[in-house]
Amino acid sequence: MFYPGSEPELITGMSKAGLASHQQMLIQATLRAVHPGAYASQHAAAGGATVLSLGRAEAVLRSRASGRHSRPQPHTELAFAVIRSALKSVQMLEPVVTRDRKPLEDVRDLLSEVIAQGEGGLEGTVRCGELADELKSLVPAVKCTVLDLFEQAWETALPAKAAERAVAEVASLAVWRGRDYECLLADVQRFLQQIPAGKALLSVLCPMQRRIRVAAVVEGSRTLAHLDELFDAGADIRQFPIGKREPDGWGQGTSRLKEFASLHGHHRNRDARAEERSAAAVLLTLRVTAPDRGTAVHVARRGIEEALDAYMAGNRIAELRLRPEILVYEETGNRSRQYTLRGPAINTARPLTSHWPAEIRECLRTAHIARSTSSPLTRAALSWAALEAAGIKHGYKDNAPHVRLARALSLQALRQQLISSHQCVRTVATATCRAVKRRAEDASRAVRRMEQHLGDESAPLTLEQQLMQVRERATLAHQKAADADNLYLRPLSEIDLAATVNEHGLLCDPNRWADILAASPEASEEIKAGSEALVCLHSVLPGLPAHELAVWRARLTNPRKCAEWLTETEERYRAQLSWMYVVRNTALHQGVFTSVADSHDAHGASGTVDLMLEVLGNWYSVANAAALPESTWSAPEVIISLAQRQQNLIQRLKAGMADLNFTHLTSPTSNGHDRQ
């Protein structure tokens, strides 16, 4: 089972670098938040980052200042919803910042003033433009505050909430820059081989943009006329008809470019039309600005696809298609790599449930189309359309459909993150055990290599002394490897006896894991044994799992913290849903298909829809299996029920009642607090 931040090479690198537990946590949590496969509630797009929220507030003001429509977009109430969300994100950040709060105070005062003025504060294009300029001028200082908080969290172990905010903010900046996870992980591993420092880590997470060459093949035409007019001069866009003209202009990388071009069309296709299209193809080369090679692929593809829009408009019967293969080349270091953009394959594909009501089918279809489109803003706008197809509308009252959805999603996110904590502990413990054993094997190989060199007459005199030191390190590494199973795997086995897992290592009953974490004196002997094993594992497991265990123990032993988390998560989903509605409106009413943070918008919107479908799929599957009347409920009825459940549970948690039924938290067979 894969878990971002648990890669054995990363675990080994952090151990060799001698990182403290809180430093390992920063790296692992940030990588998890950046990974595109992270849980929707743990990805940076769901973190409510302040700099991102301020960017969205500025974008709303800019849109209203543009004067493109007789009625400004987004309209006043929606604009205020985005501005209020930005203010709340600032207010959540302020308490954890200890060094210089002045930038946050300035932004908070500006946003508070805008809100206090009411509708009059957003009247007129000039006024909105002035506010946008003023807000923009304050954001760089806020960004510096965020980066300083991350550095502070690296230098010393901050309270859990401060560390989590530092991760959420910096992970958001990394996603904003479009960081590719594979490239980021490789950069982090190189960073660990140096002298690790907070500022250096920030330069890895949010690096400077650089110029990268990219090559791609478009099928369906041998020439794209006036192509250079559709790109900036700096893109240096060039085209080479496949089989008609050899590509050039890449210096030392030209031979690799020619090899890439020669690969096209070698596989014959039985379909005559496909064969014809393959024969008519053109190789495009261009320069893009990106923080890494993986991001360069997406930037280049998006630029080419947007250019193809113009050709499709002028050739309605043509079928121009961008091939999935992309070649990336960096002149610095003469490095090249070919990417093929295809999704991962699975052995068996299964539907979430086969009991969807008829009215949900349109939602599923729209969500599928949204996920398959390459344009980030189109994906975000279609994701909102998927919500509307399920009967979810945006409103401005406390019982508005999107507010109810935010409440229901907060419940599912709570359950999701509890399960994630179990996966984190299991995966990192297993990876750490493997890393310890691998270090012993590496140490043995190092000893053998030095012993071979020692027999060489030209070996330096100091080699024997170095060999003694290497042998000592190898002995120590083997001692640790001999204890690894007892330290990591045996406690896991004892935990598994108390909280069983399926063949994929996933929890069968989340309530059992919650009981192990809570370690109640009234628990059964089996649970107590699991809790004791977890304490032993916690003592040898640093980084993200140690942080997750501490945080979840605090939530489960102090119900008010759990209530606070549910409320904060609801606020974040309210903000996300309102922004999705903004994106939908500006896309449809103004034809705007770019935003301040496209990658955030696309991932956040898709993740929100996925989480809603997870809730609904579980509901209908359980209801049908139990032959409950709730199986015929519409999606809005399900969401209303779960929103009310969330409100009831928050009241119980505030009253100190810690009886959440995590296993059936969003199920039709439970009220969320009916544990036996």
N, C-alpha and C positions, 0 to 999 in steps of 0.2 A: 504494500500500500504506500503510495507516494504522499509526502507531506512537505510543502515548501519550507525550506530552511532546515531540513533534516538530511540533506545529502551527505553521505559518508565523507567525501572529500572536504566539505565545508566543516564538518565536525572535527576532522583531523586537523585542518588548518587553524581553527580557533584554538584547539588544544595546544598545538605547537607554538602558536603565537603567545600563549600564556594569558589569554583574555580573562578578565573577571566575569562572573556570572551575569552581571547587569550589562556588560558590553556584548556578550554573546546574545543576550535577549534582544538588544537593539538591532543587531544584524539579522537575527532569525525572524523577528516580528516584522521588520521592514521588508525583507524578502517575501514573507508570506503575504503581506498587504499589496505587494506589487504583482504577484503571480496571477496570471489571467484565470487560473483554475481555482483560486481561493474561494472559500465560502463567500456568498454575496455579502453577508453581514461583516466579514473581516477584510474585504478588499478596501483599498484606499478610497475608492469611489464612494464607499458608504461611511467614511470616517468623519464627515462633517468638518473638513479642514478649513481653517480660517482664511488662508490666502485664496483658496479656491472660491469660498463663499463671497469674499470681497470682489473677486474677479467677476463673478456672476452678477453681483449687485451693480458693478460698473457697467457691465454689458447691458443690463436692463435700462439704466439711465441713458446710455449711448443710443439704444434703440428708440427710446422715447424722444431723444433729441434730434433724431434723423429727419423727422417730419415727413416720412414717406406716405403716411396715411392721414386721412382726416381725423381718425381716432387713433391716438398713440398706442403702439404695441410695445410691450404687453400693457393691457389696460391697468388703471390705477390700482385696483384691489390686488391684482396679481403681482404688480410691481412691488407693492408694499409687502406682500407675503415673502418675496425674495429678499427684500431689504431687512425685514425682521429676522429672517433666518441667518443672514450675515451678522446681524447684531448679536444674536444668541451664540453664534460660533465664537465671536470675540469675547463674550461674557464667560463662555466655558474655558477659554484659554487663559484669561486674566489670572484666575486664582493660582495657577501652577507656574506662572512666570514670576521670578523673584528678583531678577537683576534690573531690568529697565522696562517698566510698564508704560512709559510715556507714549510710545507709538500706538499701543492698544487703547490707551485712554483717549488719544486724539481721534482715532477712528470711531471709537464708541460714542464720543460726544457728537461727531458729525452725523452718524446714523441715527442717534437718538433725537437729534434736532430735526432731521428730515421726517422722522415718524411723528414727532410732536406737532409739526406743522400741518399734518393731515394732507388732504388732497391738494390744498394750495401749494404745498411744498414741491409738488411734481408738475405744476402747471407751466406750460410753455416750453418750447424746445431750447430756448436760451438757458433757462434756469436748470433744466436737466443736464445740458451740456456742461454748465459750470460745476454742478455737483459731481458729474463724472470725472472732470479734470481734477477736482479737489480730492476725490477719493483715490484716483490713480496716483496722485502725488504722495499719498500716505502709505500705499501698499508696500513699496520697497523697504521702508523701515520696519513694517510688520514682518516681512519676510526675514529680515536680519534678526529680529527677535526670535522667530521660530528656529532659525539655524543655530542661534546662540543657545536656545533651550536644548537642542539636540546635542550640541557640544557639551553642555553642562551635564546632561544625562550620561554622556560617555565618560566624563571625568569622575563622576561620583554617582553612587546609587541613589536616584531620586525616588520619592514615593511612587507607588504603582500608577496612580492616575496621571502624574506628571510625565512619567516615562511613556505611557500609552499615548498621551497627546503629542509628545515629541515624535513618536513613531508615525502617528496618523498624519501629522503635518508634513514631515519629510518624505514619507511614502507618497503622499499626494503630489508633492513637487516632482518626484521621480516619474510618476505616471504621467504627470502633466508634460514632462519632457519627452514622453513616449518611450521610456527605457524598456528594452527588450530583456525578458527575464534571463534567458540563457547567457546573453552578453554581460548582463549585470552580475550574475553569479560568477562568471569567469573573472570579471574585474575585481570582485570582492575577494576571490581566492588569491589573486595577485597582490592585492592590498595586504592580506594577512602575512605574506612572505616578507613584507617590509616591517618597519617599526610602526605598529598601528597607532593612529591618533585620530581624534574626533574630526578635526578639520580635513584630514586626508580622506576619511570615510565619506564625508559630505561631498568632496570632489569626485568620489566614485559614484555615489548615488545620484548626484546632480552635476554631471560633467559639462564642460564647455561643448558647444556644438562644433562639428567639424565637417569638412567637405568630403563627400564619398562618391565614387563613381558607381553607377548602376547600369546594367544592361538587361533588356527584356525583349520578348518577341511578341508581335501582334500578328495574328492570323486574319486572313480575309482580304488583304490588300498588299501590293508590293510597294506602294508609295503612299505617304500621307502628305498631301500638298499643304504648303503654308504651315507646317508643323511648328517651325521656330517662332511664328507669330503668336502661338498659344502658350508659350513659356517665357519666363523672364530670361534676359540675356545671360545671366549668371548660370542658368541651367545647362548651357552649352549642349542643347539637344541636337543629336545627329541621328540619321537613319541610313541603314544599309539593307537593300533588298536581298533577302536570303537567296543564295545561289547565283546572284548577279554581280555582287560587289563585296570584296573582302573588307571586314571592318578594320579600322585603325584608330590611332589617336590616343591610345592608352599607355604609351611608353613601354615600360617593362611588362605591363600587364596585357599588351596587345596579343601575345601568343595565347594567353588564357582566354581572351575575348574571341579569338578566331576558333578556338576549340569549342567554346560554348555555342557559337553560331553553327558550327558543323554538326552539332548533335541534333539540331532541329530537322525534323522530317525524315529521320532514318527509319522510323517505325511505320511501316505501311499499314493503312487502314482499309478494311473491307468496304466501308461506306464511301461511295464515289464522291458524294458531296463533301465529306470530311477530308478526303484525299485532295480534292480541289482546293479547299480552304487552306489546308496545310501547305500546299505548293505555293500559294500566294501569301507570302509572309514577309515581314520586315523587322529587322533588328533595330531597336532603339537604344541609344546610349545617352546618358545625362548625368549631371552632377546634382546631388541633393545635400542639404544641410541637416545633419542628424547627430545625436549623441553617440550612436553605435551602429554597427552594421545591420543588426536585426531591425532597428527602427528605420534605417535607410530604405529597406525593402518596402515597408508599408508607405513611407512618404513617396517613394518613386511610383509605386503602383497607383496610389491615389491620384497623383499628378497626371499619369498617363490615362487612367480611366476617365478623369474629368475632361481631358483633351479629346478622348474618343467620343464623348457626348456630342461635341460639335460636329464630328464626322457622321455620327449616326443621324443627327438632325438633317444633314445635307444629303444623306444616302439612305432613304427609308427602307430599301430592300436589302441593304448590305448587312452582313453579319461579321462585325469586327470583334475579335475576342483576344484578350490578353492571356497569354500562356501562364501557367502557374510557376514555371521555372524563372528564377531571377539570379543574375550574377552580380556580386558586389565586389568592388576592388578598392583598396586603400593604397595610395601611392606611398605613403609613409609606411615603411616596412615591407612594401611590395606583397601585401597579403590579399588573397582573394578567396571567396567562398560562394558556392552555389546553393541557393535555397529553393525549396519546392513548397509552395503554400497549399498544403492540404491538411485537413483536420485529422486528429488521431482516429485509428480504427479500433473497434471492439469486437470480441468474439460473438456475443449475442446481444442484439438490440431489443430492449423491452419497452413497451409503453409505460408511462407513469401510472396509468390505470386504464382499464378498458371500459370504465363505467362513466365516462364524461356525459353530462346532459347535453342535449342537442344544441342549446344556446351557447355552450362553451366552445363549440367547434370552430366558430369564426375567430375566437380569441386564440386558439391553438394555431390556426392557419396564419394569422397575422404575426404571432410571435415567431413562427418558423420563418416567415419571409423576413422579419426584422433581423433575425440571427444570420441569415444567409446573405444579406446585403453588405457590401464593402464600405459604403459611405457611413461614417460614424453618426452624423446628424440625422441621416435618413433612418438609421437603426434606432436612434433615440426617439424620433418622432413616431415611427411605426410601433415602438414599444408602448408608447402612450395609447396609440390606436388599439393595441391589443387589450389594454386595460379597459378602454371604453367599450370594446366588443364584449367584455365580461360584465358590463354594467357599472363600471366604476367611473364616476364623474368628478370633476374638480369643483370645489365650493369654498365658501368663506365663513361657514359656521362651524362650531365645534363638533357637530354631528354630520358634517359633510362626508360623502362617500370616500373621498381620498383620505380623510382623517381617520375614518374607521379602518381603512386598509392599513394605514401606518400603524395603528394599534395592533391589528392582527399580525402584521409582519414582525412587530417587536417580540411577540410571543414566540413565533417560529424561530426568530434569531436567537432568543435565549436558549431554546432547546438545541438549536444548531451549534451554538458555541460551547455548550456543555459537552456535547458529543465530540466536538473538535478538540477540547482539552484532553479527552481520553485518547484520541488519535495522536495528538501531539506527544503525549507521554510515551505511548507504546512505540511509535515510530522513531522518536529520537533516542529512546533507551536502546532499541535494537540497533540503530545506526551507530550509537556510541560504543556498544559492545563490539561491533564489527571493526570500528575504527581502532579500538584498543588492540585487538588481535592483529590488525593489519600493520600497526606501528611495530609490533614485535617481529613480524615477518620482515618488514623493511630493515629493522635493526640487524637482524641475522644476515640479510643480504649485504648490508654495509660492512659487517665484520668479515664476511667471506671475501669481499672485494679487496679490503685492505690487507688481508692475509696473503692474497695472491700478489699484491704489489710489494709486500714485504720481501718476497723471494727474489725480487728483481734487484740486480746489483746496483742499478742507478737510483734506487729508492733513497730518499733523504733520511738522515739519522733520526729526525724527529718523528718519523712515521711509527716507530715502535711505541713511543709514548702516546701518540694519537690513537693507535690501535687499542691501547689499554683503556683509554677514555671511551672509545666506541663500544668496547666489550662491557664496560660498566653500564653504559646506557642500555645496551641490549639486554643485560641481565635484569635491569629494572623494568624494562618494557615487557619481558617475559613473565616477570612476577605479576605485573598488572594484568597481563593477558590471562594468566592462570586464575586470577580472581574475578575475571570479567563476568563469567556466567553466574557466579554467586551474587555479584553486585547488581547486575542488570536483569538477567533473564529469570533467575529464580524468583525475585519479587514480582515480576510480571506474571509468572505462572500462578503465584498465590493470588494475585489480584484477579486473574482470569477465572479462578475458582469461585470468587465472590461475585464477579460481574462478567458473565460469560460473553463470548464473542462468536460471530459466525465464521464461515470459511474465509471471509475477506478481512477478518480482524475487526469488524464493526460491532458495536455494542448491541446485544439482544434486548437489554432492558436498561435504559438510561437512568432509571430510578436507583438501580443498584450502585451505579457509579457515583451518583449524587450522595448516596448514603455513605459510601467509602470516603468521599471527600469530607463530608460533614463530621464523620467519626463520633457519632453520638454515643454516650455511655449506655443508652438503652438499646443499642443495635444488637443484632444477633451475633453469635460467636463467629459465624462465617464472615460477616461484614467487618467485625473487629479485626479478624486476621488479615483481611484485605487492607484495612486502614493501616495496620502496623507495617505491612509490606510496602505500602505506599510511602510511609514515613521513611523507611530505609532507602527506598528508591529516590525519594526527594533529596536525601542527604548527599547523594553522589551524582545527581542529575542537574547541572547548572543551566543557565540560559532560559530560553522561552518556556520549556516545560515547568521549570521551577517557578517562574512568574505566573503561569497559568494556574498551577496548583495553589499558590498563595492567594491569588485573586478569587478563585472559585471557593476556596475555604471561607474567605471573608464574606462572600455573598451568601453562602449557605448557612453560615452561623450567625449572620446579621441580616435578617430579612429586609430591613430598611434599605440596605445597600442594593439588594436585588430590585426593590421597587424603584429606587433612583435610577438604576441602569435601564429598566424598562421605559421609564419616562424619557430619559435622554435618547434612547434608541428610537422611540416614537417621534421625537422632535426631528431627528436626522432623516427619518423616512418621510415625514411631512415635507421637509425642505427638498428632498430628492424628488418627490412626486410633484411639488409645485414647479420645480425647475423643468421636469419632463414636460409639463403643460406649457411652460414658456417656450421650450424648444419646438414643441408641436405647433404652437401658434405662430411663431416667427417663421417656421418653415413653410406653413401653409399660407399665411397672410402676406408675408413679405418675401418669400422665396429665399430665405437665408439658410444656407446649408454649411455654415462654418460657425464655430463658437469659440469662447475663450479657452476651452479645454475639451476638444472633441473626444479624446480617448476616455476621459472621465465620463462624459455624457453617455457615450455608447455603452461602456461597461456597466455604469451605474444603472442605466435604464434596463438593459438586458437582465442584470442581476435582480432587479426589483420584480420584473415580470416572472423570472424563474422562481423566485421565492414565493410569489403569489400562487403560481401553478403548483408548486410543491405543497402548499397549504391546501389548495382545493383538491389536488389529486389524492392526497392522504385522506381528506374528509370523505370524498365520494367512494373511494376504495373501501374504507372501513364501514361506511354506512351501508353500502351494498352487501358487503360480506355478512353484516349483522342484520340485514333486512330491515333497516330503520327507515322511518318516514323522512328523515333528513336527507336521504339519498336523492329526493326529488326537489330539494331546495335549489333556488337559483344562487348564482355566485354572490350577489349582493346580500342575500339572506344569510349565507354562510359567514360573510365578512361582518355583518351586523352582530351576529351571535358571538363571534370571536372577539370583536372589539369590546362588547359588553363584558365578556369573560376577562379580558385584560384589565378593564377598569375595576372589576370586582377583586381580581387577584392583587392589584396594586394596593387597594384598601386593606386587604388581609395582611399583606406583607408589611405595610406601614404599622399595622396593629401588632406586629411581631409574630405572626403565624407563618411558620416555615413548613408548609405541608404541600408544596407544589408537586403535581403529578407530571414529571417531565416526560415520561413515556407516552402519555396521552394528552399532552398540553394543548394541542390544537385538534383533538379528535372529537367526533360527535358522540363518542361513548363516555365522555368525561366532562366535568365542569372545571377541570384544572387543579382541583384541590381535594380530590376524593381518594387519596391513597389509603390502602388498608393498613 
